[in-house]
Amino acid sequence: MRYAFQVHSVQLRPVARDRRYRAHRQIDSLLNRWLYFCRDVASAATAAAAAAIETAEPKPGFWNRRLVSPILRLLTQGVTPRKISFTLSLSTVCSLFPFLGFTSLLNLLVGLPLKLNQPIMQTLNQLLTPIHLVMILGYVRLGEWIWGASEHRFSVVEMVQSFADLSLAQFLAKFGWAGVHAFTAWILTAPLVFAVIYFTLRPIINRFAKTSLQGTTP
């Protein structure tokens, strides 16, 4: 009996080792499958992120969207840099006309006979609104100096508020001579403003034209 028991114990040891070995093999197999799965998921996510970065376009800024992009489109359509510079310069002069509510109409009346690009002129007119309000006061002060008149004390905020609250007759009675002074300064300085802007913009737009044409040439 003792000999039989010893043989039976010896036979059990290999069986237990084999079970442990197979359990370790199964665990290793599961871990490897999990690692391969994680690697595939990470590779797919990296590829998707790279594709999104390559295809994503940065959102253009306000000035780029409103003014620069339309100008570049005109250049690629064959409009000359000289005409674009002329349009921008003339529109700037019209947009600084020192009377509230008339700059859009003036851009339209001046641009239509000359066949200038109205979207660009009206966009520039809107963009120059803060400068326009400040320049009204500057034109008034310059006109007072030209006329030798006494200084009419008022602020831009007061003028805008009066324009909204008063009737046209009341507004002209309050700011009539200020309007005469501002118009005098504007009409005398308009050629100088036009020339400075035109000869400043023309070489810049020429460079834009060369860049845009090179970008569209295969």
N, CA, C and O of each residue as an XYZ file, in Angstrom:
872
protein
N       0.821     -1.205      0.000
C       0.000      0.000      0.000
C       0.851      1.250      0.000
O       0.532      2.229     -0.674
N       1.923      1.217      0.746
C       2.805      2.369      0.799
C       3.427      2.652     -0.548
O       3.554      3.811     -0.944
N       3.827      1.582     -1.276
C       4.446      1.751     -2.595
C       3.437      2.312     -3.597
O       3.776      3.175     -4.407
N       2.198      1.818     -3.540
C       1.158      2.309     -4.475
C       0.848      3.770     -4.222
O       0.635      4.523     -5.172
N       0.817      4.195     -2.957
C       0.527      5.587     -2.649
C       1.609      6.509     -3.162
O       1.308      7.604     -3.637
N       2.841      6.100     -3.079
C       3.948      6.910     -3.566
C       3.880      7.070     -5.077
O       4.156      8.154     -5.589
N       3.525      6.035     -5.790
C       3.407      6.118     -7.257
C       2.292      7.064     -7.644
O       2.417      7.860     -8.575
N       1.194      6.959     -6.907
C       0.078      7.844     -7.206
C       0.436      9.301     -6.966
O       0.017     10.161     -7.741
N       1.204      9.615     -5.910
C       1.618     10.995     -5.629
C       2.547     11.516     -6.692
O       2.469     12.686     -7.067
N       3.429     10.662     -7.186
C       4.362     11.085     -8.239
C       3.632     11.417     -9.521
O       4.032     12.326    -10.248
N       2.552     10.680     -9.810
C       1.787     10.934    -11.033
C       0.994     12.229    -10.958
O       0.719     12.832    -11.995
N       0.611     12.687     -9.740
C      -0.182     13.921     -9.623
C       0.632     15.176     -9.866
O       0.086     16.174    -10.336
N       1.930     15.158     -9.560
C       2.741     16.367     -9.674
C       2.838     16.891    -11.114
O       2.643     18.091    -11.306
N       3.124     16.080    -12.133
C       3.156     16.604    -13.511
C       1.827     17.169    -13.968
O       1.786     18.138    -14.726
N       0.735     16.566    -13.509
C      -0.589     17.060    -13.922
C      -0.831     18.468    -13.378
O      -1.355     19.318    -14.098
N      -0.465     18.730    -12.133
C      -0.653     20.069    -11.548
C       0.222     21.100    -12.240
O      -0.207     22.222    -12.508
N       1.462     20.700    -12.526
C       2.338     21.649    -13.230
C       1.790     21.986    -14.614
O       1.888     23.126    -15.068
N       1.214     20.986    -15.279
C       0.669     21.221    -16.615
C      -0.523     22.181    -16.560
O      -0.685     23.032    -17.434
N      -1.346     22.036    -15.531
C      -2.487     22.952    -15.400
C      -2.029     24.384    -15.161
O      -2.558     25.318    -15.764
N      -1.028     24.561    -14.267
C      -0.513     25.904    -14.020
C       0.088     26.505    -15.288
O      -0.085     27.692    -15.566
N       0.793     25.678    -16.050
C       1.423     26.152    -17.280
C       0.369     26.634    -18.281
O       0.510     27.687    -18.903
N      -0.700     25.822    -18.417
C      -1.757     26.208    -19.355
C      -2.484     27.475    -18.882
O      -2.900     28.291    -19.705
N      -2.637     27.642    -17.571
C      -3.270     28.867    -17.051
C      -2.415     30.085    -17.348
O      -2.927     31.133    -17.742
N      -1.093     29.941    -17.154
C      -0.189     31.053    -17.479
C      -0.236     31.384    -18.964
O      -0.204     32.550    -19.357
N      -0.314     30.321    -19.794
C      -0.392     30.547    -21.242
C      -1.652     31.330    -21.606
O      -1.600     32.235    -22.439
N      -2.770     30.990    -20.991
C      -4.024     31.694    -21.289
C      -3.956     33.162    -20.854
O      -4.411     34.057    -21.566
N      -3.373     33.390    -19.659
C      -3.239     34.779    -19.178
C      -2.336     35.584    -20.110
O      -2.651     36.722    -20.456
N      -1.211     34.990    -20.516
C      -0.313     35.683    -21.445
C      -1.005     35.990    -22.766
O      -0.826     37.064    -23.340
N      -1.793     35.039    -23.237
C      -2.512     35.255    -24.501
C      -3.499     36.411    -24.381
O      -3.593     37.250    -25.277
N      -4.250     36.453    -23.245
C      -5.204     37.546    -23.048
C      -4.495     38.902    -22.951
O      -4.966     39.891    -23.514
N      -3.365     38.946    -22.239
C      -2.614     40.199    -22.120
C      -2.091     40.670    -23.465
O      -2.142     41.860    -23.777
N      -1.584     39.730    -24.264
C      -1.080     40.101    -25.594
C      -2.198     40.647    -26.477
O      -2.017     41.636    -27.187
N      -3.374     39.977    -26.423
C      -4.497     40.472    -27.226
C      -4.904     41.882    -26.794
O      -5.206     42.729    -27.634
N      -4.912     42.131    -25.465
C      -5.262     43.454    -24.954
C      -4.243     44.512    -25.387
O      -4.623     45.625    -25.751
N      -2.959     44.172    -25.349
C      -1.929     45.111    -25.775
C      -2.041     45.418    -27.260
O      -1.904     46.571    -27.670
N      -2.292     44.380    -28.077
C      -2.472     44.612    -29.507
C      -3.691     45.486    -29.791
O      -3.658     46.340    -30.677
N      -4.773     45.268    -29.031
C      -5.980     46.067    -29.204
C      -5.703     47.543    -28.862
O      -6.097     48.445    -29.601
N      -5.018     47.769    -27.729
C      -4.680     49.149    -27.340
C      -3.782     49.808    -28.376
O      -3.944     50.989    -28.681
N      -2.822     49.035    -28.923
C      -1.935     49.591    -29.939
C      -2.706     49.983    -31.188
O      -2.448     51.038    -31.767
N      -3.657     49.141    -31.616
C      -4.450     49.457    -32.808
C      -5.325     50.684    -32.586
O      -5.463     51.527    -33.473
N      -5.924     50.782    -31.376
C      -6.764     51.950    -31.079
C      -5.928     53.228    -31.073
O      -6.351     54.254    -31.606
N      -4.737     53.164    -30.468
C      -3.870     54.347    -30.428
C      -3.411     54.743    -31.825
O      -3.340     55.931    -32.137
N      -3.097     53.759    -32.673
C      -2.679     54.067    -34.043
C      -3.808     54.710    -34.825
O      -3.591     55.671    -35.563
N      -5.029     54.173    -34.664
C      -6.169     54.752    -35.377
C      -6.449     56.177    -34.907
O      -6.745     57.050    -35.723
N      -6.359     56.420    -33.592
C      -6.602     57.769    -33.079
C      -5.541     58.753    -33.560
O      -5.857     59.895    -33.895
N      -4.279     58.310    -33.595
C      -3.202     59.178    -34.087
C      -3.394     59.526    -35.551
O      -3.205     60.673    -35.957
N      -3.774     58.517    -36.352
C      -3.993     58.766    -37.780
C      -5.160     59.721    -37.999
O      -5.088     60.605    -38.852
N      -6.244     59.545    -37.224
C      -7.400     60.438    -37.365
C      -7.043     61.869    -36.965
O      -7.456     62.821    -37.627
N      -6.269     62.023    -35.876
C      -5.863     63.372    -35.444
C      -4.963     64.033    -36.479
O      -5.099     65.227    -36.749
N      -4.045     63.266    -37.062
C      -3.156     63.826    -38.079
C      -3.940     64.254    -39.310
O      -3.667     65.304    -39.891
N      -4.925     63.433    -39.711
C      -5.739     63.794    -40.876
C      -6.568     65.046    -40.592
O      -6.741     65.895    -41.466
N      -7.083     65.154    -39.349
C      -7.877     66.347    -39.003
C      -7.027     67.597    -39.011
O      -7.482     68.653    -39.450
N      -5.790     67.494    -38.528
C      -4.894     68.651    -38.513
C      -4.531     69.067    -39.932
O      -4.455     70.260    -40.225
N      -4.307     68.099    -40.816
C      -3.927     68.424    -42.185
C      -5.064     69.076    -42.949
O      -4.849     69.993    -43.742
N      -6.286     68.592    -42.704
C      -7.425     69.113    -43.472
C      -8.037     70.357    -42.855
O      -8.748     71.095    -43.537
N      -7.774     70.605    -41.572
C      -8.378     71.770    -40.909
C      -7.742     73.052    -41.412
O      -6.523     73.133    -41.567
N      -8.566     74.046    -41.664
C      -8.099     75.358    -42.098
C      -8.341     76.355    -40.980
O      -9.420     76.355    -40.388
N      -7.371     77.203    -40.673
C      -7.587     78.202    -39.621
C      -8.678     79.194    -40.016
O      -8.787     79.591    -41.176
N      -9.475     79.580    -39.038
C     -10.546     80.529    -39.300
C      -9.965     81.901    -39.588
O      -9.207     82.434    -38.778
N     -10.312     82.482    -40.733
C      -9.728     83.793    -41.059
C     -10.207     84.871    -40.105
O     -11.313     84.808    -39.569
N      -9.337     85.875    -39.902
C      -9.677     86.980    -39.036
C     -10.683     87.916    -39.677
O     -11.059     87.758    -40.838
N     -11.113     88.903    -38.886
C     -12.158     89.813    -39.349
C     -11.721     90.603    -40.574
O     -12.431     90.638    -41.579
N     -10.537     91.246    -40.493
C     -10.056     92.051    -41.613
C      -9.761     91.166    -42.819
O     -10.020     91.549    -43.960
N      -9.215     89.975    -42.554
C      -8.911     89.060    -43.658
C     -10.187     88.634    -44.374
O     -10.232     88.579    -45.603
N     -11.224     88.334    -43.594
C     -12.481     87.874    -44.177
C     -13.218     88.994    -44.895
O     -13.815     88.774    -45.949
N     -13.177     90.188    -44.330
C     -13.980     91.300    -44.861
C     -13.302     92.071    -45.991
O     -13.978     92.589    -46.880
N     -11.962     92.152    -45.960
C     -11.288     93.047    -46.903
C     -10.189     92.355    -47.701
O     -10.151     92.470    -48.926
N      -9.292     91.636    -47.020
C      -8.136     91.064    -47.715
C      -8.559     89.971    -48.685
O      -8.109     89.955    -49.831
N      -9.422     89.054    -48.240
C      -9.848     87.959    -49.122
C     -10.582     88.457    -50.368
O     -10.291     87.973    -51.462
N     -11.532     89.414    -50.253
C     -12.146     89.939    -51.489
C     -11.142     90.588    -52.443
O     -11.279     90.473    -53.661
N     -10.132     91.269    -51.890
C      -9.116     91.886    -52.751
C      -8.315     90.816    -53.483
O      -8.038     90.955    -54.674
N      -7.944     89.753    -52.781
C      -7.195     88.666    -53.423
C      -8.027     87.979    -54.486
O      -7.500     87.577    -55.523
N      -9.328     87.840    -54.240
C     -10.193     87.250    -55.271
C     -10.232     88.132    -56.512
O     -10.204     87.624    -57.633
N     -10.295     89.437    -56.325
C     -10.290     90.345    -57.481
C      -8.981     90.234    -58.254
O      -8.981     90.271    -59.485
N      -7.862     90.099    -57.537
C      -6.565     89.989    -58.206
C      -6.505     88.721    -59.064
O      -5.987     88.748    -60.180
N      -7.032     87.622    -58.545
C      -7.016     86.379    -59.318
C      -8.013     86.421    -60.477
O      -7.903     85.629    -61.413
N      -8.985     87.336    -60.426
C      -9.940     87.478    -61.524
C      -9.468     88.452    -62.598
O     -10.169     88.684    -63.582
N      -8.282     89.019    -62.410
C      -7.713     89.875    -63.445
C      -7.837     91.356    -63.213
O      -7.420     92.142    -64.063
N      -8.411     91.780    -62.065
C      -8.506     93.211    -61.764
C      -7.110     93.717    -61.426
O      -6.389     93.087    -60.651
N      -6.731     94.842    -62.000
C      -5.362     95.344    -61.840
C      -5.142     95.914    -60.443
O      -6.069     96.465    -59.849
N      -3.923     95.788    -59.911
C      -3.604     96.396    -58.612
C      -3.835     97.902    -58.603
O      -4.200     98.479    -57.579
N      -3.618     98.537    -59.765
C      -3.822     99.983    -59.839
C      -5.280    100.345    -59.560
O      -5.557    101.311    -58.849
N      -6.212     99.570    -60.121
C      -7.622     99.883    -59.923
C      -8.052     99.585    -58.490
O      -8.863    100.317    -57.924
N      -7.520     98.528    -57.906
C      -7.859     98.217    -56.526
C      -7.322     99.310    -55.597
O      -8.021     99.731    -54.675
N      -6.099     99.770    -55.828
C      -5.542    100.856    -55.021
C      -6.365    102.122    -55.172
O      -6.608    102.839    -54.201
N      -6.793    102.390    -56.396
C      -7.633    103.567    -56.651
C      -8.964    103.442    -55.903
O      -9.443    104.407    -55.308
N      -9.550    102.249    -55.940
C     -10.831    102.024    -55.260
C     -10.709    102.235    -53.761
O     -11.539    102.914    -53.157
N      -9.684    101.661    -53.163
C      -9.503    101.787    -51.715
C      -9.211    103.227    -51.297
O      -9.709    103.697    -50.275
N      -8.411    103.912    -52.084
C      -8.059    105.299    -51.746
C      -9.268    106.214    -51.852
O      -9.528    107.023    -50.961
N     -10.009    106.079    -52.955
C     -11.180    106.930    -53.134
C     -12.260    106.606    -52.109
O     -12.938    107.504    -51.612
N     -12.417    105.333    -51.795
C     -13.409    104.954    -50.786
C     -13.036    105.489    -49.406
O     -13.916    105.869    -48.635
N     -11.750    105.525    -49.089
C     -11.327    106.085    -47.804
C     -11.674    107.562    -47.712
O     -12.166    108.025    -46.683
N     -11.419    108.299    -48.781
C     -11.760    109.732    -48.797
C     -13.267    109.923    -48.623
O     -13.702    110.778    -47.851
N     -14.059    109.128    -49.338
C     -15.520    109.250    -49.230
C     -16.012    108.831    -47.845
O     -16.965    109.404    -47.316
N     -15.362    107.836    -47.268
C     -15.790    107.335    -45.961
C     -15.447    108.298    -44.838
O     -15.996    108.177    -43.743
N     -14.555    109.251    -45.078
C     -14.210    110.267    -44.083
C     -14.980    111.566    -44.296
O     -14.680    112.575    -43.657
N     -15.959    111.551    -45.177
C     -16.803    112.719    -45.401
C     -17.429    113.126    -44.064
O     -18.104    112.313    -43.432
N     -17.215    114.375    -43.624
C     -17.501    114.727    -42.220
C     -18.960    115.014    -41.912
O     -19.265    115.990    -41.225
N     -19.868    114.181    -42.409
C     -21.284    114.325    -42.101
C     -21.855    112.941    -41.819
O     -21.672    112.016    -42.611
N     -22.539    112.801    -40.703
C     -23.079    111.512    -40.308
C     -24.202    111.070    -41.239
O     -25.077    111.856    -41.601
N     -24.154    109.783    -41.620
C     -25.235    109.212    -42.425
C     -25.107    109.397    -43.921
O     -26.005    108.983    -44.655
N     -24.028    110.004    -44.412
C     -23.909    110.286    -45.838
C     -22.764    109.522    -46.519
O     -22.645    109.561    -47.744
N     -21.935    108.838    -45.753
C     -20.745    108.231    -46.360
C     -21.102    107.056    -47.275
O     -20.480    106.887    -48.324
N     -22.088    106.247    -46.899
C     -22.488    105.121    -47.758
C     -23.043    105.626    -49.080
O     -22.720    105.095    -50.143
N     -23.881    106.657    -49.010
C     -24.443    107.227    -50.227
C     -23.355    107.846    -51.097
O     -23.390    107.711    -52.320
N     -22.398    108.517    -50.483
C     -21.325    109.136    -51.254
C     -20.460    108.072    -51.941
O     -20.069    108.248    -53.095
N     -20.161    106.978    -51.246
C     -19.427    105.885    -51.875
C     -20.192    105.325    -53.069
O     -19.597    105.001    -54.097
N     -21.490    105.213    -52.934
C     -22.310    104.693    -54.022
C     -22.329    105.649    -55.210
O     -22.152    105.219    -56.349
N     -22.543    106.952    -54.957
C     -22.632    107.936    -56.029
C     -21.302    108.117    -56.758
O     -21.280    108.354    -57.966
N     -20.200    108.005    -56.028
C     -18.893    108.159    -56.657
C     -18.461    106.872    -57.350
O     -17.857    106.919    -58.422
N     -18.764    105.724    -56.749
C     -18.282    104.454    -57.281
C     -19.010    103.961    -58.518
O     -18.395    103.362    -59.400
N     -20.314    104.206    -58.595
C     -21.071    103.680    -59.736
C     -20.626    104.253    -61.080
O     -20.407    103.473    -62.007
N     -20.478    105.582    -61.239
C     -20.031    106.095    -62.544
C     -18.626    105.612    -62.929
O     -18.326    105.453    -64.112
N     -17.779    105.381    -61.940
C     -16.416    104.936    -62.210
C     -16.293    103.411    -62.290
O     -15.208    102.879    -62.528
N     -17.424    102.713    -62.087
C     -17.475    101.247    -62.137
C     -16.481    100.614    -61.156
O     -15.739     99.693    -61.496
N     -16.495    101.140    -59.933
C     -15.642    100.609    -58.884
C     -16.397     99.527    -58.109
O     -17.626     99.471    -58.137
N     -15.650     98.683    -57.428
C     -16.226     97.553    -56.712
C     -16.970     98.044    -55.469
O     -16.350     98.462    -54.491
N     -18.301     97.989    -55.515
C     -19.109     98.492    -54.408
C     -18.989     97.664    -53.121
O     -18.934     98.251    -52.040
N     -18.945     96.314    -53.194
C     -18.786     95.571    -51.935
C     -17.541     95.983    -51.148
O     -17.596     96.120    -49.926
N     -16.422     96.181    -51.844
C     -15.203     96.599    -51.152
C     -15.363     98.010    -50.597
O     -14.942     98.279    -49.472
N     -15.965     98.914    -51.368
C     -16.131    100.288    -50.914
C     -17.037    100.363    -49.683
O     -16.727    101.066    -48.722
N     -18.137     99.648    -49.717
C     -19.065     99.711    -48.586
C     -18.495     99.000    -47.357
O     -18.732     99.427    -46.227
N     -17.745     97.916    -47.576
C     -17.098     97.236    -46.446
C     -16.074     98.140    -45.794
O     -16.027     98.250    -44.568
N     -15.250     98.791    -46.608
C     -14.257     99.712    -46.060
C     -14.933    100.877    -45.345
O     -14.440    101.347    -44.319
N     -16.040    101.334    -45.872
C     -16.787    102.415    -45.234
C     -17.228    102.018    -43.824
O     -17.141    102.822    -42.896
N     -17.695    100.791    -43.663
C     -18.117    100.323    -42.342
C     -16.922    100.160    -41.400
O     -17.006    100.483    -40.215
N     -15.828     99.664    -41.931
C     -14.648     99.443    -41.095
C     -14.041    100.751    -40.599
O     -13.426    100.792    -39.534
N     -14.217    101.812    -41.373
C     -13.625    103.100    -41.009
C     -14.529    103.952    -40.118
O     -14.193    105.101    -39.832
N     -15.651    103.422    -39.681
C     -16.600    104.212    -38.890
C     -15.974    104.816    -37.626
O     -16.178    106.004    -37.373
N     -15.220    104.053    -36.822
C     -14.610    104.696    -35.634
C     -13.652    105.837    -35.997
O     -13.629    106.878    -35.341
N     -12.853    105.614    -37.069
C     -11.928    106.673    -37.500
C     -12.716    107.870    -38.027
O     -12.323    109.018    -37.821
N     -13.818    107.598    -38.701
C     -14.649    108.667    -39.253
C     -15.168    109.589    -38.147
O     -15.150    110.811    -38.301
N     -15.625    109.018    -37.047
C     -16.156    109.833    -35.950
C     -15.080    110.726    -35.343
O     -15.333    111.883    -35.006
N     -13.887    110.179    -35.211
C     -12.784    110.976    -34.662
C     -12.365    112.070    -35.648
O     -12.074    113.198    -35.251
N     -12.338    111.721    -36.935
C     -11.899    112.681    -37.952
C     -12.869    113.842    -38.121
O     -12.462    114.930    -38.530
N     -14.131    113.631    -37.816
C     -15.086    114.748    -37.900
C     -14.635    115.878    -36.982
O     -14.607    117.041    -37.384
N     -14.288    115.534    -35.762
C     -13.820    116.553    -34.822
C     -12.513    117.181    -35.301
O     -12.305    118.385    -35.153
N     -11.631    116.356    -35.878
C     -10.378    116.895    -36.417
C     -10.614    117.844    -37.576
O      -9.961    118.882    -37.680
N     -11.558    117.484    -38.458
C     -11.882    118.376    -39.583
C     -12.498    119.687    -39.085
O     -12.226    120.751    -39.640
N     -13.319    119.610    -38.049
C     -13.929    120.831    -37.504
C     -12.842    121.768    -36.973
O     -12.865    122.968    -37.246
N     -11.903    121.225    -36.224
C     -10.840    122.051    -35.658
C      -9.961    122.653    -36.763
O      -9.578    123.820    -36.688
N      -9.644    121.849    -37.790
C      -8.836    122.364    -38.898
C      -9.609    123.434    -39.674
O      -9.036    124.444    -40.081
N     -10.903    123.210    -39.876
C     -11.716    124.200    -40.577
C     -11.836    125.500    -39.812
O     -11.827    126.577    -40.408
N     -11.948    125.409    -38.488
C     -11.987    126.626    -37.681
C     -10.690    127.417    -37.823
O     -10.702    128.647    -37.868
N      -9.573    126.697    -37.893
C      -8.288    127.378    -38.085
C      -8.218    128.025    -39.457
O      -7.719    129.142    -39.592
N      -8.722    127.321    -40.493
C      -8.709    127.879    -41.852
C      -9.584    129.131    -41.923
O      -9.194    130.131    -42.526
N     -10.759    129.074    -41.309
C     -11.678    130.198    -41.347
C     -11.316    131.286    -40.336
O     -11.853    132.391    -40.405
N     -10.444    131.000    -39.430
C     -10.145    131.959    -38.368
C     -11.285    132.150    -37.414
O     -11.444    133.227    -36.840
N     -12.103    131.098    -37.228
C     -13.285    131.189    -36.370
C     -12.928    130.772    -34.949
O     -11.914    130.121    -34.698
N     -13.802    131.171    -34.031
C     -13.613    130.760    -32.639
C     -13.948    129.280    -32.498
O     -14.746    128.729    -33.255
N     -13.327    128.663    -31.525
C     -13.470    127.214    -31.366
C     -14.845    126.871    -30.805
O     -15.290    127.434    -29.805
N     -15.504    125.929    -31.478
C     -16.825    125.457    -31.061
C     -16.624    124.193    -30.227
O     -16.305    123.134    -30.768
N     -16.808    124.300    -28.923
C     -16.542    123.190    -28.024
C     -17.670    122.153    -28.071
O     -18.811    122.456    -27.725
N     -17.354    120.964    -28.489
C     -18.284    119.835    -28.408
C     -17.479    118.550    -28.550
O     -16.334    118.566    -29.001
N     -18.087    117.447    -28.162
C     -17.434    116.155    -28.242
C     -18.112    115.294    -29.297
O     -19.223    115.587    -29.737
N     -17.429    114.232    -29.694
C     -18.008    113.308    -30.671
C     -19.261    112.649    -30.099
O     -20.246    112.459    -30.812
N     -19.224    112.303    -28.824
C     -20.389    111.667    -28.196
C     -21.585    112.615    -28.205
O     -22.710    112.201    -28.486
N     -21.338    113.883    -27.898
C     -22.416    114.877    -27.909
C     -22.992    115.044    -29.307
O     -24.207    115.160    -29.468
N     -22.132    115.057    -30.313
C     -22.594    115.226    -31.690
C     -23.446    114.033    -32.124
O     -24.504    114.215    -32.726
N     -22.990    112.816    -31.824
C     -23.747    111.612    -32.200
C     -25.083    111.572    -31.468
O     -26.103    111.221    -32.060
N     -25.086    111.928    -30.185
C     -26.327    111.932    -29.415
C     -27.307    112.977    -29.949
O     -28.509    112.723    -30.029
N     -26.793    114.140    -30.311
C     -27.658    115.185    -30.868
C     -28.220    114.765    -32.220
O     -29.376    115.051    -32.531
N     -27.413    114.095    -33.015
C     -27.875    113.620    -34.318
C     -29.025    112.628    -34.166
O     -29.930    112.586    -35.000
N     -28.988    111.827    -33.096
C     -30.045    110.846    -32.868
C     -31.292    111.473    -32.247
O     -32.407    111.027    -32.518
N     -31.116    112.494    -31.424
C     -32.246    113.038    -30.663
C     -32.919    114.236    -31.331
O     -34.137    114.394    -31.238
N     -32.136    115.080    -32.002
C     -32.694    116.319    -32.547
C     -33.221    116.126    -33.961
O     -32.851    115.185    -34.664
N     -34.093    117.044    -34.355
C     -34.527    117.063    -35.758
C     -33.396    117.599    -36.627
O     -32.414    118.137    -36.116
N     -33.537    117.449    -37.944
C     -32.487    117.909    -38.850
C     -32.281    119.416    -38.724
O     -31.147    119.894    -38.727
N     -33.381    120.163    -38.611
C     -33.274    121.621    -38.496
C     -32.566    122.007    -37.192
O     -31.721    122.902    -37.184
N     -32.912    121.335    -36.101
C     -32.261    121.629    -34.817
C     -30.785    121.246    -34.837
O     -29.934    121.954    -34.299
N     -30.505    120.118    -35.465
C     -29.113    119.680    -35.534
C     -28.275    120.668    -36.351
O     -27.154    121.003    -35.968
N     -28.833    121.139    -37.492
C     -28.100    122.101    -38.323
C     -27.934    123.438    -37.609
O     -26.911    124.106    -37.761
N     -28.939    123.825    -36.834
C     -28.829    125.078    -36.087
C     -27.728    125.006    -35.042
O     -27.056    126.000    -34.769
N     -27.546    123.830    -34.461
C     -26.538    123.667    -33.414
C     -25.146    123.436    -33.985
O     -24.157    123.939    -33.451
N     -25.071    122.667    -35.083
C     -23.764    122.280    -35.612
C     -23.545    122.769    -37.051
O     -22.654    122.275    -37.742
N     -24.361    123.744    -37.506
C     -24.273    124.189    -38.892
C     -22.897    124.727    -39.265
O     -22.304    124.295    -40.253
N     -22.390    125.672    -38.472
C     -21.079    126.248    -38.784
C     -19.954    125.233    -38.575
O     -18.937    125.279    -39.267
N     -20.136    124.333    -37.635
C     -19.151    123.257    -37.476
C     -19.100    122.395    -38.738
O     -18.037    121.921    -39.139
N     -20.281    122.200    -39.364
C     -20.315    121.444    -40.622
C     -19.604    122.166    -41.751
O     -18.910    121.547    -42.558
N     -19.782    123.504    -41.804
C     -19.091    124.286    -42.827
C     -17.580    124.196    -42.638
O     -16.833    124.023    -43.601
N     -17.151    124.313    -41.417
C     -15.710    124.233    -41.141
C     -15.160    122.842    -41.482
O     -14.090    122.723    -42.080
N     -15.900    121.791    -41.098
C     -15.440    120.426    -41.361
C     -15.396    120.147    -42.863
O     -14.453    119.525    -43.353
N     -16.419    120.606    -43.596
C     -16.443    120.365    -45.040
C     -15.285    121.090    -45.726
O     -14.679    120.552    -46.654
N     -14.980    122.289    -45.281
C     -13.860    123.034    -45.869
C     -12.551    122.277    -45.679
O     -11.767    122.138    -46.618
N     -12.318    121.795    -44.480
C     -11.079    121.053    -44.216
C     -11.043    119.754    -45.010
O      -9.994    119.370    -45.527
N     -12.195    119.072    -45.109
C     -12.236    117.792    -45.842
C     -11.939    117.999    -47.324
O     -11.120    117.276    -47.891
N     -12.579    118.960    -47.953
C     -12.412    119.156    -49.393
C     -10.999    119.605    -49.738
O     -10.491    119.283    -50.813
N     -10.355    120.350    -48.832
C      -8.992    120.817    -49.098
C      -7.951    119.714    -48.862
O      -6.916    119.684    -49.529
N      -8.221    118.823    -47.926
C      -7.254    117.766    -47.630
C      -7.525    116.474    -48.393
O      -6.689    115.571    -48.372
N      -8.668    116.362    -49.065
C      -9.022    115.118    -49.762
C      -7.973    114.702    -50.797
O      -7.605    113.527    -50.824
N      -7.469    115.607    -51.654
C      -6.442    115.175    -52.618
C      -5.181    114.649    -51.955
O      -4.582    113.685    -52.432
N      -4.773    115.278    -50.858
C      -3.583    114.809    -50.151
C      -3.815    113.429    -49.531
O      -2.956    112.552    -49.626
N      -4.974    113.236    -48.897
C      -5.293    111.925    -48.298
C      -5.335    110.849    -49.373
O      -4.812    109.751    -49.184
N      -5.955    111.167    -50.490
C      -6.038    110.196    -51.593
C      -4.642    109.817    -52.081
O      -4.343    108.635    -52.256
N      -3.793    110.811    -52.299
C      -2.458    110.548    -52.840
C      -1.622    109.706    -51.879
O      -0.945    108.766    -52.295
N      -1.675    110.049    -50.590
C      -0.880    109.296    -49.612
C      -1.322    107.835    -49.561
O      -0.483    106.934    -49.564
N      -2.629    107.595    -49.514
C      -3.132    106.217    -49.433
C      -2.853    105.466    -50.726
O      -2.453    104.302    -50.696
N      -3.061    106.128    -51.864
C      -2.874    105.459    -53.154
C      -1.425    105.012    -53.355
O      -1.169    103.860    -53.704
N      -0.489    105.919    -53.136
C       0.918    105.577    -53.384
C       1.508    104.687    -52.279
O       2.575    104.099    -52.455
N       0.814    104.594    -51.156
C       1.228    103.645    -50.122
C       0.713    102.241    -50.429
O       1.431    101.255    -50.262
N      -0.532    102.162    -50.879
C      -1.149    100.858    -51.114
C      -0.685    100.198    -52.407
O      -0.632     98.971    -52.492
N      -0.353    100.994    -53.403
C      -0.080    100.404    -54.716
C       1.066     99.386    -54.696
O       0.885     98.295    -55.236
N       2.238     99.675    -54.106
C       3.280     98.638    -54.072
C       2.901     97.431    -53.227
O       3.309     96.309    -53.527
N       2.114     97.658    -52.161
C       1.685     96.529    -51.325
C       0.770     95.601    -52.107
O       0.927     94.381    -52.056
N      -0.185     96.173    -52.831
C      -1.118     95.341    -53.595
C      -0.415     94.705    -54.789
O      -0.794     93.615    -55.217
N       0.599     95.365    -55.329
C       1.399     94.733    -56.389
C       2.064     93.451    -55.884
O       2.104     92.446    -56.592
N       2.579     93.494    -54.665
C       3.180     92.289    -54.085
C       2.128     91.218    -53.843
O       2.371     90.034    -54.077
N       0.940     91.643    -53.367
C      -0.148     90.689    -53.193
C      -0.501     90.026    -54.513
O      -0.744     88.821    -54.568
N      -0.528     90.828    -55.584
C      -0.885     90.305    -56.902
C       0.124     89.259    -57.362
O      -0.258     88.209    -57.879
N       1.406     89.543    -57.176
C       2.438     88.580    -57.581
C       2.329     87.296    -56.790
O       2.466     86.202    -57.337
N       2.078     87.434    -55.486
C       1.950     86.239    -54.631
C       0.737     85.406    -55.020
O       0.828     84.181    -55.105
N      -0.398     86.059    -55.256
C      -1.609     85.321    -55.592
C      -1.496     84.657    -56.951
O      -1.986     83.542    -57.136
N      -0.852     85.328    -57.916
C      -0.678     84.725    -59.247
C       0.275     83.542    -59.195
O       0.067     82.545    -59.887
N       1.314     83.645    -58.382
C       2.237     82.518    -58.240
C       1.552     81.333    -57.561
O       1.848     80.176    -57.856
N       0.630     81.644    -56.645
C      -0.061     80.554    -55.967
C      -1.055     79.846    -56.851
O      -1.333     78.666    -56.635
N      -1.613     80.539    -57.862
C      -2.582     79.908    -58.750
C      -1.951     79.302    -59.987
O      -2.611     78.561    -60.714
N      -0.666     79.608    -60.244
C       0.006     79.047    -61.419
C       0.453     77.624    -61.135
O       1.174     77.404    -60.162
N       0.045     76.619    -61.966
C       0.441     75.242    -61.710
C       1.932     75.053    -61.914
O       2.444     73.947    -61.741
